[in-house]
Amino acid sequence: MSTNEHIDYKEQRLGYYKVLVGLLLLTTVTFIQPHMFLENYTFVTQLTIGAIKAWLILMYYMHMKGETLIGWTVAFAVSLVVVFFAIVITDVDSFQYKDDSHITSQPHIEVNYHHEATQHEASQHDVSHTTTHEK
């Protein structure tokens, strides 16, 4: 951007207001959607609306609209994350310690009835003990 360019700040402000109105409308749709339409696809719809809102914020409010290098950098970083998640997701089924892991194993619920019985016997013993001293 050269210093001789004329910048129309009123036009830029109008663009920001348009984006703000769009974000507010999308937020309204986010709250209304589960009750009005696409009720069976709420998760996908909410993620799509969130992605559109994030894109609008990135492009207009964070001024990434004209940037090219940062776009390629972000795309590369996101692709790396997707590749690593894909590797982990496909590897979970062949995990060597699947039964011992607290993440992949089924929860084990143990009920200790002996402990409750012991407490009940102890409370009865305390009652009989106090009554013998009072006599």
C-alpha positions as a printed NumPy array, in Angstrom:
array([[  0.   ,   0.   ,   0.   ],
       [  1.492,   3.282,  -1.043],
       [  1.125,   6.486,   0.92 ],
       [ -0.524,   8.28 ,  -2.019],
       [ -3.608,   6.017,  -2.066],
       [ -6.881,   7.458,  -0.918],
       [ -8.609,   5.266,   1.657],
       [-12.352,   5.603,   2.051],
       [-12.886,   4.888,   5.734],
       [-16.655,   5.248,   5.497],
       [-16.76 ,   2.459,   2.935],
       [-14.555,   0.259,   5.135],
       [-16.765,   0.965,   8.144],
       [-19.828,   0.003,   6.117],
       [-18.109,  -3.301,   5.261],
       [-17.447,  -3.971,   8.953],
       [-21.086,  -3.274,   9.779],
       [-22.208,  -5.695,   7.073],
       [-19.995,  -8.391,   8.524],
       [-21.289,  -7.607,  12.023],
       [-24.889,  -7.969,  10.861],
       [-23.976, -11.238,   9.131],
       [-22.379, -12.571,  12.308],
       [-25.406, -11.586,  14.367],
       [-27.746, -13.295,  11.876],
       [-25.617, -16.44 ,  11.915],
       [-25.641, -16.41 ,  15.717],
       [-29.438, -16.142,  15.642],
       [-29.604, -19.069,  13.211],
       [-27.319, -21.021,  15.548],
       [-29.847, -20.705,  18.371],
       [-32.953, -21.232,  16.24 ],
       [-31.714, -24.089,  14.046],
       [-32.037, -27.041,  16.463],
       [-35.738, -26.292,  16.963],
       [-36.802, -25.132,  13.486],
       [-35.018, -26.952,  10.655],
       [-32.434, -29.665,   9.924],
       [-33.14 , -31.191,  13.326],
       [-31.465, -34.484,  12.376],
       [-28.273, -32.721,  11.264],
       [-27.752, -30.335,  14.161],
       [-24.104, -31.219,  14.773],
       [-23.023, -30.761,  11.153],
       [-25.114, -27.623,  10.754],
       [-23.701, -26.043,  13.917],
       [-20.138, -26.822,  12.837],
       [-20.783, -25.334,   9.398],
       [-22.245, -22.145,  10.867],
       [-19.301, -21.9  ,  13.277],
       [-16.813, -22.353,  10.431],
       [-18.511, -19.599,   8.403],
       [-18.44 , -17.252,  11.397],
       [-14.768, -18.031,  12.05 ],
       [-13.943, -17.406,   8.391],
       [-15.751, -14.037,   8.45 ],
       [-13.892, -12.98 ,  11.586],
       [-10.533, -14.081,  10.19 ],
       [-10.992, -12.406,   6.828],
       [-12.485,  -9.09 ,   7.896],
       [-11.743,  -8.358,  11.544],
       [ -8.286,  -9.921,  11.61 ],
       [ -7.461,  -8.415,   8.185],
       [ -6.433, -11.684,   6.534],
       [ -8.462, -10.946,   3.403],
       [ -5.503,  -9.78 ,   1.31 ],
       [ -2.82 , -11.964,   2.85 ],
       [ -1.405, -14.867,   0.856],
       [  1.583, -16.132,   2.831],
       [ -0.334, -16.513,   6.08 ],
       [ -3.051, -18.413,   4.21 ],
       [ -0.577, -20.985,   2.949],
       [  1.021, -21.258,   6.38 ],
       [ -2.327, -21.887,   8.063],
       [ -3.32 , -24.393,   5.379],
       [ -0.061, -26.282,   5.888],
       [ -0.481, -26.336,   9.679],
       [ -4.089, -27.521,   9.453],
       [ -3.134, -30.241,   6.969],
       [ -0.431, -31.487,   9.342],
       [ -2.934, -31.662,  12.196],
       [ -5.396, -33.571,   9.997],
       [ -2.706, -36.055,   8.958],
       [ -1.645, -36.693,  12.558],
       [ -5.249, -37.104,  13.711],
       [ -5.836, -39.568,  10.871],
       [ -2.793, -41.582,  11.946],
       [ -3.924, -41.663,  15.57 ],
       [ -7.53 , -42.543,  14.731],
       [ -6.505, -45.444,  12.51 ],
       [ -4.004, -46.673,  15.1  ],
       [ -6.434, -46.801,  18.037],
       [ -7.842, -50.205,  17.027],
       [ -4.401, -51.808,  16.994],
       [ -3.284, -50.269,  20.287],
       [ -1.123, -52.816,  22.133],
       [ -2.375, -52.026,  25.644],
       [ -6.017, -51.441,  24.698],
       [ -7.387, -53.364,  27.694],
       [ -5.1  , -51.639,  30.194],
       [ -5.641, -48.101,  28.923],
       [ -8.024, -45.807,  30.784],
       [ -9.   , -44.271,  27.444],
       [ -9.853, -47.335,  25.351],
       [-10.872, -49.905,  27.964],
       [-14.388, -50.344,  29.273],
       [-15.025, -48.947,  32.758],
       [-14.944, -51.442,  35.607],
       [-17.414, -50.801,  38.408],
       [-16.713, -52.573,  41.653],
       [-19.142, -52.576,  44.541],
       [-17.695, -53.351,  47.933],
       [-20.499, -54.851,  49.978],
       [-18.091, -56.108,  52.641],
       [-17.131, -52.532,  53.55 ],
       [-20.767, -51.534,  54.087],
       [-21.416, -54.616,  56.23 ],
       [-18.346, -53.871,  58.335],
       [-19.52 , -50.32 ,  58.95 ],
       [-22.964, -51.569,  59.973],
       [-21.471, -54.087,  62.404],
       [-19.193, -51.399,  63.863],
       [-22.095, -49.056,  64.465],
       [-24.022, -51.852,  66.221],
       [-20.949, -52.603,  68.312],
       [-20.728, -48.935,  69.35 ],
       [-24.37 , -48.959,  70.417],
       [-23.956, -52.134,  72.479],
       [-20.748, -50.753,  73.945],
       [-22.398, -47.544,  75.138],
       [-25.347, -49.358,  76.633],
       [-23.105, -51.629,  78.711],
       [-21.31 , -48.653,  80.247],
       [-24.532, -46.95 ,  81.235],
       [-25.738, -49.924,  83.266]])
